[in-house]
Amino acid sequence: MKSTVNVEDRDVTLPVAKKQVTELQDAAESWTPQRTLAWAFETFGNSVAISSAFGAEGMVLIDMASRQRKSFRLFTVDTEFLFPETYSLMDRIEEKYGIAIERIYSVLSPEEQDRTHGAALWAHNPDLCCNLRKVEPLRRKLAELSAWITSIRRDQTSARSHARRIEWDAKFGLVKINPIVDWTSKQVWRYIHDHDVPYNALHDQDYPSIGCTHCTRSIGPGEDARAGRWPGFSKTECGLHIIEPAQS
């Protein structure tokens, strides 16, 4: 099935894109990740970008995208608190795939955040810290786009369990595309090993989910894959993928 919106102006074409998602959503559930990426690139052109924190799932999507087109948009929200291993991986990605990662930052430097909200905000109000360093920078970036591509999977958290392969993102007001939403962790790692995809060295040190240095730890035997995120809090999401009801 071929269907193209030919996005040029975000404000004008988003209603068209929203309607198309509604019409294609059920059929898209049977698409492969590769077909989903092809649809995203064909439909939205330079107005779609892959968002990645460079976890295992994100690396799969980057590699898949590189096999479809030489140049594609890839961005990350750099909280300025990432692990050295994550920054090293970013350099490897740019070298291997020949692309420049668009890096998005909070309007507050870490020092300004300390002065405004107190030192180590993540230790006493991690939701606010995530909002300042991740959610609001992402919101600014997505305001430039008509669609974004993520690497979320349904079995990662309860907040992601009802995600669709393509959907309207009411939180940020654009199309959201989740090519590997129905994959398992086993499928992700099989792809990585089969295609020799680079990945974060921390994965080999019992870090299945990697975020900021202050809010990520390794996990022990039998722990959930997300147990190492925000230890000491019931928090399991930074807020980027919390689904909000669509406005009528």
SULQUINOR-V832597 format. One record per pair of residues at least 12 apart in sequence whose ideal C-beta (glycine too) atoms are under 7 Angstrom apart, sorted by sequence separation. I is the first residue (numbers start at 0). J is the second residue. D is the distance in whole Angstrom. If there is no record, write none. Layout:
I:J:D ; I:J:D
//
This chain:
4:16:5 ; 49:61:7 ; 61:73:7 ; 205:217:4 ; 215:227:6 ; 164:177:6 ; 204:217:6 ; 205:218:6 ; 215:228:6 ; 164:178:7 ; 214:228:6 ; 216:230:5 ; 4:19:6 ; 49:64:6 ; 162:177:5 ; 214:229:5 ; 164:180:5 ; 208:224:6 ; 2:19:6 ; 207:224:4 ; 208:225:5 ; 162:180:5 ; 210:228:6 ; 112:131:6 ; 208:227:6 ; 208:228:5 ; 2:23:7 ; 206:227:6 ; 49:71:7 ; 51:73:6 ; 53:75:7 ; 49:72:7 ; 52:75:6 ; 48:72:4 ; 49:73:5 ; 50:74:6 ; 51:75:6 ; 107:131:6 ; 47:72:7 ; 48:73:7 ; 73:98:6 ; 75:100:6 ; 77:102:5 ; 79:104:7 ; 48:74:5 ; 74:100:7 ; 77:103:7 ; 105:131:5 ; 147:173:7 ; 149:175:7 ; 151:177:5 ; 36:63:6 ; 40:67:7 ; 45:72:7 ; 71:98:7 ; 73:100:5 ; 74:101:4 ; 75:102:6 ; 76:103:5 ; 77:104:6 ; 105:132:5 ; 146:173:6 ; 152:179:6 ; 153:180:6 ; 36:64:6 ; 40:68:6 ; 70:98:7 ; 73:101:7 ; 75:103:7 ; 145:173:6 ; 146:174:4 ; 147:175:6 ; 148:176:5 ; 149:177:5 ; 152:180:6 ; 153:181:6 ; 72:101:7 ; 74:103:6 ; 144:173:6 ; 145:174:7 ; 150:179:6 ; 151:180:6 ; 154:183:7 ; 33:63:6 ; 37:67:6 ; 79:109:5 ; 105:135:7 ; 141:171:5 ; 146:176:6 ; 148:178:7 ; 152:182:6 ; 32:63:6 ; 36:67:6 ; 40:71:7 ; 61:92:6 ; 65:96:5 ; 105:136:5 ; 53:85:6 ; 104:136:6 ; 141:173:6 ; 103:136:5 ; 138:171:6 ; 33:67:7 ; 103:137:7 ; 53:88:5 ; 61:96:7 ; 53:89:6 ; 6:43:5 ; 9:46:7 ; 103:140:5 ; 3:41:6 ; 4:42:5 ; 6:44:6 ; 3:42:6 ; 4:43:7 ; 6:46:5 ; 184:224:7 ; 78:132:4 ; 78:133:6 ; 76:133:5 ; 76:136:5 ; 76:137:5 ; 74:140:6 ; 156:225:6 ; 155:225:7 ; 170:241:7 ; 170:243:4 ; 169:243:5 ; 169:244:6 ; 169:245:4 ; 169:246:6 ; 158:236:5 ; 167:245:6 ; 156:235:5 ; 156:236:6 ; 159:240:6 ; 161:242:7 ; 158:240:6 ; 158:241:6 ; 158:242:7 ; 60:148:7 ; 125:214:6 ; 151:240:6 ; 60:150:5 ; 59:150:7 ; 121:213:5 ; 57:150:4 ; 121:214:5 ; 56:150:4 ; 48:144:6 ; 54:150:7 ; 56:152:6 ; 47:144:6 ; 50:147:5 ; 46:144:6 ; 47:145:7 ; 50:148:7 ; 46:145:4 ; 47:146:4 ; 48:147:6 ; 49:148:4 ; 50:149:6 ; 51:150:7 ; 46:146:7 ; 47:147:7 ; 48:148:7 ; 47:148:6 ; 43:145:5 ; 95:197:6 ; 137:239:6 ; 43:146:5 ; 125:229:5 ; 133:237:5 ; 134:238:5 ; 92:197:7 ; 133:238:7 ; 134:239:6 ; 91:197:5 ; 133:239:6 ; 39:146:6 ; 125:232:6 ; 126:234:7 ; 129:237:4 ; 130:238:6 ; 39:148:6 ; 88:197:6 ; 125:234:6 ; 129:238:5 ; 88:199:5 ; 85:199:6 ; 84:199:5 ; 84:200:5 ; 84:201:5 ; 60:178:6 ; 60:179:7 ; 82:201:6 ; 59:179:6 ; 56:179:6 ; 85:209:7 ; 82:209:7 ; 59:187:6 ; 16:145:6 ; 35:164:6 ; 16:146:7 ; 81:211:6 ; 82:212:6 ; 56:187:5 ; 59:190:5 ; 80:211:4 ; 81:212:7 ; 13:145:6 ; 55:187:5 ; 59:191:6 ; 62:194:6 ; 80:212:5 ; 12:145:6 ; 55:188:6 ; 58:191:6 ; 78:211:5 ; 80:213:6 ; 30:164:6 ; 62:196:5 ; 28:163:7 ; 9:145:5 ; 28:164:6 ; 55:191:6 ; 27:164:5 ; 39:176:5 ; 59:196:7 ; 27:165:5 ; 58:196:5 ; 6:145:5 ; 24:163:6 ; 58:197:7 ; 58:198:5 ; 24:165:6 ; 35:176:6 ; 23:165:6 ; 24:166:7 ; 36:178:6 ; 35:178:4 ; 55:198:6 ; 20:165:5 ; 54:199:7 ; 20:166:6 ; 32:178:4 ; 53:199:6 ; 20:167:5 ; 32:179:5 ; 55:202:6 ; 17:167:5 ; 20:174:6 ; 54:208:7 ; 54:209:6 ; 16:174:5 ; 13:173:6
//
